[in-house]
Amino acid sequence: MGEELAMRIAIDIKCLRYNNSGIGRYLKCMLDALQKLDKENEYLLFSPTPIDYPISNPNFKLCPIPGIKILGRNLPGIFWQQTTLVKALRQNKVDIVWGPEQTLPVPPCACKKILTVHDFVYKRYPETMQRSVRCINNTFGEKSILCASKIALVSEFTKQELQSFYPQVPNEKLVVIPNGANVQDSSTGSSQDLRKKQLLFVGSLEPRKNLKNLVTALEILGSQGIEIPLILTGPKGWKNETEIDLLKNSPIAKNIRHLGFVSDSELRNLYATSAAVVFPSLYEGFGLPVLEALAMRTPILTTRGSVMESIAGKCGIYFDATQPKDMACVIKKFFEVAEPWKYLDAVETERLQILSTYRWENSARKLMEVFNELR
């Protein structure tokens, strides 16, 4: 690629203000990979406030641009995106803008637009979302889908969901770009003597994550004299009154620890020291903890018939997430083995194949192919 052909690519990185979210983790990993791979194009990383994201590639530039204030207060990020960011795209003569969190600047501008869609929670489980977030997805999210030059879906499942809800969107606009895993961390999990008899739950406390059924399953085991500690990590989420009540009043409350948000290094340590990750979510567009668990050589217990099964394949252990009794049965059977964390040893070839497929470098390369296609 010659210098005259280099593109100016804008990225809306405002979600990195709250990078403990799944999308924040996704964007950080994609940016890290893009910095390693793309030495030609120029990247402008726009946000309404300064963001502490490390830059190692001189072609990448942090561009904090304050938005409109009313009575001394900043307007919500979506309004910054639809006003201030649009103006910045025009002023900087941007060729392509990428919206990694399901919305794009909707007003017309000369640049091409790429949208990443992670899931359709706002369609499938609207009651689990904050009203403001649901409103943003139902308005700006839908408009973004319709105005995008290209739409990147994180899984074939999410692509099928989009085609179901928006059949008017041409198939040629759609491209599947799966998430990745930090494979370089996998060696940390190889020291099996660090494992403890505990389950790790990675996710926010909200209804679709299905913590209620998981706790019920562990209560069933507790009534049989089988005590299994459960470690919870992730943001508080919303509509979580039931989940909060569970943590306080469950008969097995003493066996549950909610750590909230933890650092990347703390999360890696939890993956490396837990017997298994349990991920009973009722609905996901991808299910990043599944890959993260496999990268750390940690067994994954997750929802049968979901997108997680299509990712983990033979490496996963599956239950009916709508039936606490089935979950309890599967968990009990898993821990009946002397060293259950060695489950993945028997499917090491499959595990390595999955990790070679789902790499952030592969995801970034596919995104770069979309950039070049829109040149």
C-alpha positions in Angstrom: 0.0 0.0 0.0 1.5 3.3 -1.0 1.4 6.4 1.1 -1.1 8.1 -1.3 -3.5 5.2 -0.8 -3.4 5.4 3.1 -6.8 6.0 4.6 -7.9 8.1 7.6 -10.0 5.9 9.8 -12.0 7.3 12.7 -13.1 5.1 15.7 -15.6 6.0 18.3 -13.9 4.8 21.5 -16.2 6.4 24.1 -17.1 3.0 25.6 -13.5 2.7 26.9 -14.6 5.1 29.6 -16.3 2.1 31.1 -13.9 -0.6 29.8 -15.1 -3.2 32.4 -18.0 -3.9 30.0 -17.8 -6.6 27.4 -17.8 -4.2 24.5 -15.1 -2.2 26.2 -12.9 -5.3 26.5 -13.7 -6.2 22.9 -12.7 -2.7 21.6 -9.4 -2.7 23.6 -8.4 -6.0 22.2 -9.2 -5.0 18.7 -7.3 -1.7 19.0 -4.3 -3.6 20.4 -4.3 -5.9 17.4 -4.8 -3.1 14.9 -1.9 -1.2 16.3 0.3 -4.3 15.8 -0.9 -5.0 12.3 -1.6 -1.7 10.5 1.4 0.5 9.9 0.0 2.3 6.9 -3.4 3.8 7.7 -4.0 6.7 10.1 -6.4 6.1 13.0 -8.2 8.9 14.9 -9.6 7.6 18.2 -12.5 10.0 19.2 -14.1 10.4 22.6 -16.0 13.0 24.5 -13.5 12.9 27.4 -9.8 12.0 27.7 -9.3 8.2 27.8 -6.2 6.5 29.1 -5.6 4.0 26.3 -1.9 3.3 25.6 -0.7 4.2 22.0 2.3 2.2 20.6 1.7 2.9 16.9 2.5 6.4 15.7 -0.3 6.2 13.2 -2.8 6.1 16.1 -3.9 9.3 17.8 -6.2 9.9 20.7 -8.7 12.7 19.9 -10.8 13.8 22.9 -13.3 16.3 21.8 -15.7 17.7 24.4 -19.4 17.7 23.5 -22.2 20.2 24.0 -23.0 21.1 27.6 -26.3 22.2 29.0 -26.4 23.9 32.3 -22.8 22.9 32.8 -23.4 19.2 32.3 -22.3 17.0 29.4 -25.0 15.5 27.2 -25.1 11.7 27.0 -22.5 10.0 24.7 -25.1 9.2 22.0 -25.8 12.9 21.5 -22.0 13.6 21.4 -21.8 10.9 18.7 -24.6 12.4 16.6 -23.4 16.0 16.8 -19.8 16.7 17.9 -18.4 13.5 16.3 -20.2 14.2 13.0 -18.6 17.6 12.8 -15.1 16.2 13.6 -15.5 13.6 10.9 -16.1 16.3 8.3 -13.4 18.6 9.6 -10.8 15.8 9.6 -11.8 14.5 6.1 -12.2 11.0 7.5 -12.5 8.2 4.9 -14.1 5.6 7.2 -15.7 5.7 10.6 -16.1 2.5 12.7 -18.8 2.2 15.4 -17.8 -0.7 17.6 -20.7 -0.5 20.1 -23.8 -0.9 17.9 -24.3 2.7 16.9 -22.9 5.1 14.3 -23.1 8.8 13.6 -26.4 8.8 11.6 -26.3 12.3 10.0 -25.0 12.2 6.4 -21.2 12.7 5.9 -18.8 11.9 3.1 -17.1 8.9 4.9 -18.0 5.3 4.7 -19.5 3.7 7.9 -18.8 0.4 9.5 -20.9 -0.9 12.3 -20.2 -3.8 14.7 -23.3 -5.5 16.1 -22.8 -7.8 19.1 -26.3 -9.0 19.9 -30.0 -8.1 19.9 -30.7 -8.1 23.6 -33.0 -5.0 23.0 -35.1 -7.2 20.7 -35.0 -10.5 22.6 -34.8 -9.4 26.2 -35.8 -5.7 26.3 -37.0 -6.0 29.9 -33.4 -6.7 31.1 -32.1 -3.4 29.8 -32.1 0.1 31.2 -34.8 2.1 29.5 -32.3 4.7 28.1 -30.1 1.9 26.6 -33.1 0.2 25.1 -34.3 3.5 23.6 -30.8 4.2 22.1 -30.7 0.7 20.4 -34.3 1.0 19.1 -33.7 4.4 17.6 -30.0 5.1 16.8 -29.1 1.4 16.7 -31.7 0.6 14.0 -30.8 3.8 12.1 -27.2 2.8 12.2 -27.9 -0.6 10.8 -29.8 0.9 7.9 -27.2 3.6 7.1 -24.0 1.5 7.5 -21.9 0.7 4.5 -20.8 -2.5 6.1 -22.0 -4.4 9.2 -19.7 -6.6 11.1 -21.4 -9.4 13.2 -19.5 -11.1 15.9 -21.0 -14.6 15.1 -23.0 -16.4 12.5 -25.8 -16.5 15.2 -25.8 -12.7 15.4 -25.9 -12.5 11.6 -29.0 -14.7 11.5 -30.6 -12.6 14.2 -30.0 -9.4 12.1 -31.4 -11.0 9.0 -34.5 -12.0 11.0 -35.1 -8.6 12.4 -33.9 -6.5 9.3 -34.6 -8.6 6.2 -34.3 -5.5 4.1 -30.6 -5.2 4.8 -28.7 -6.7 1.8 -26.6 -9.8 2.5 -23.6 -8.3 0.8 -23.4 -5.6 3.5 -22.9 -8.3 6.2 -19.6 -9.8 7.3 -18.9 -12.1 10.2 -15.9 -11.0 12.3 -15.7 -13.2 15.4 -14.2 -12.2 18.7 -10.8 -13.5 19.8 -9.0 -14.7 22.8 -5.7 -13.6 24.4 -4.0 -16.9 23.5 -0.7 -15.6 24.8 -2.1 -16.0 28.3 -2.9 -19.7 28.0 0.4 -20.9 29.5 -0.6 -19.2 32.8 -3.4 -21.7 33.2 -1.2 -24.8 32.6 -0.1 -25.1 36.3 -2.9 -27.4 37.4 -1.8 -27.5 41.0 -3.1 -23.9 41.4 -6.7 -25.0 40.8 -9.3 -24.8 43.6 -12.7 -26.5 43.9 -14.6 -23.4 42.9 -16.7 -22.1 40.0 -16.0 -18.7 38.3 -18.9 -16.7 36.9 -17.9 -13.8 34.6 -20.7 -11.4 33.7 -22.9 -8.7 34.8 -25.7 -9.2 37.4 -28.7 -9.0 35.1 -31.5 -11.5 34.4 -30.4 -12.9 31.0 -27.1 -13.9 32.6 -29.2 -16.5 34.5 -27.5 -16.2 37.9 -30.8 -17.1 39.5 -30.9 -20.6 38.0 -27.2 -21.1 38.7 -27.7 -20.3 42.4 -30.7 -22.5 42.6 -28.7 -25.4 41.1 -26.0 -24.8 43.7 -28.7 -24.7 46.4 -29.9 -28.1 45.2 -26.4 -29.5 45.6 -26.0 -27.8 49.0 -29.1 -29.7 50.2 -27.3 -32.9 49.2 -24.3 -31.9 51.3 -22.2 -30.8 48.2 -20.8 -27.3 48.8 -19.2 -25.6 45.8 -17.8 -22.0 46.2 -18.9 -19.6 43.5 -16.9 -16.5 42.6 -18.7 -13.7 40.7 -16.9 -11.0 38.7 -18.3 -8.3 36.5 -20.3 -5.0 36.7 -23.5 -4.7 38.6 -25.7 -4.6 35.5 -29.4 -3.6 35.8 -32.8 -4.9 36.7 -30.8 -6.9 39.2 -32.9 -6.7 42.4 -33.6 -10.4 42.3 -29.9 -11.2 41.8 -28.8 -8.9 44.6 -31.4 -10.5 46.9 -30.1 -13.9 46.0 -26.6 -13.0 47.0 -27.8 -11.8 50.4 -30.4 -14.4 51.3 -29.6 -17.7 49.6 -29.0 -20.6 51.9 -25.6 -20.9 50.2 -24.8 -17.2 50.5 -21.7 -18.0 52.5 -20.2 -19.9 49.5 -20.7 -16.9 47.1 -18.3 -14.0 46.7 -19.1 -11.1 44.4 -15.9 -9.3 43.5 -17.4 -6.8 41.1 -15.1 -5.4 38.5 -11.5 -6.8 38.6 -8.4 -5.9 36.7 -7.2 -8.0 33.7 -4.5 -9.5 35.7 -6.9 -10.4 38.6 -9.3 -12.0 36.1 -6.5 -14.1 34.5 -5.6 -15.3 38.0 -9.2 -16.3 38.7 -9.4 -18.2 35.4 -6.1 -19.9 36.2 -7.1 -21.0 39.7 -10.8 -22.0 39.3 -11.8 -25.6 38.6 -14.2 -24.3 35.8 -16.0 -21.3 34.4 -19.8 -21.5 34.6 -21.6 -19.4 32.0 -25.3 -20.1 32.1 -26.4 -17.1 30.0 -29.8 -17.4 28.3 -28.8 -15.1 25.4 -25.4 -14.0 24.0 -24.3 -12.8 20.6 -20.9 -14.4 21.2 -19.9 -15.3 24.8 -16.4 -14.0 25.3 -15.8 -15.8 28.6 -16.0 -19.1 26.8 -12.9 -18.3 24.7 -11.1 -16.7 27.7 -11.7 -19.9 29.7 -10.3 -22.1 26.9 -7.3 -19.8 26.5 -6.5 -20.4 30.2 -7.1 -24.1 29.9 -10.1 -23.8 32.2 -13.1 -26.1 31.6 -16.3 -24.3 30.6 -19.8 -25.3 31.7 -22.3 -23.4 29.6 -25.7 -23.4 27.9 -26.7 -26.2 25.6 -28.0 -25.1 22.2 -26.6 -21.6 22.4 -23.9 -19.7 20.5 -21.5 -20.8 23.2 -21.9 -24.4 22.1 -21.1 -23.5 18.5 -17.8 -21.8 19.7 -16.6 -24.4 22.3 -17.8 -27.5 20.5 -16.3 -30.7 22.1 -14.4 -28.6 24.6 -17.5 -27.5 26.4 -19.7 -29.2 29.0 -23.3 -28.3 28.5 -26.5 -28.1 30.5 -30.1 -27.0 30.0 -29.8 -23.4 31.5 -33.6 -23.2 32.0 -33.5 -26.2 34.3 -31.7 -25.8 37.6 -32.0 -29.6 38.3 -30.1 -30.3 35.0 -27.5 -27.7 35.8 -27.0 -29.2 39.3 -26.7 -32.7 37.8 -24.0 -31.6 35.3 -22.0 -29.6 37.9 -22.2 -32.6 40.4 -20.9 -35.0 37.7 -18.1 -32.6 36.8 -16.8 -32.4 40.4 -17.1 -36.2 40.9 -13.9 -36.6 39.0 -10.8 -36.4 41.1 -9.1 -33.6 39.2 -12.0 -32.1 37.1 -9.9 -29.2 35.7 -8.0 -31.8 33.6 -11.1 -32.3 31.5 -9.6 -30.3 28.6 -6.5 -32.6 28.4 -8.6 -35.1 26.4 -9.6 -32.5 23.9 -6.3 -30.5 23.6 -6.3 -30.8 19.8 -9.7 -29.3 19.6 -8.9 -26.6 22.1 -5.9 -25.5 20.1 -7.9 -25.5 16.9 -10.5 -23.2 18.5 -7.8 -20.8 19.8 -6.1 -20.7 16.4 -9.4 -19.8 14.8 -10.5 -17.2 17.3 -7.6 -14.8 17.6 -7.8 -11.0 17.9 -5.2 -10.8 15.2 -7.5 -12.7 12.9 -10.4 -10.4 13.9 -8.4 -7.3 13.2 -7.2 -8.6 9.8 -10.8 -9.2 8.8 -11.7 -5.7 9.8 -8.8 -4.3 7.8 -10.1 -6.2 4.8 -13.4 -4.4 5.2 -11.6 -1.1 5.4 -9.8 -1.9 2.1 -13.0 -3.1 0.5 -14.5 0.3 1.2 -11.5 2.3 0.0 
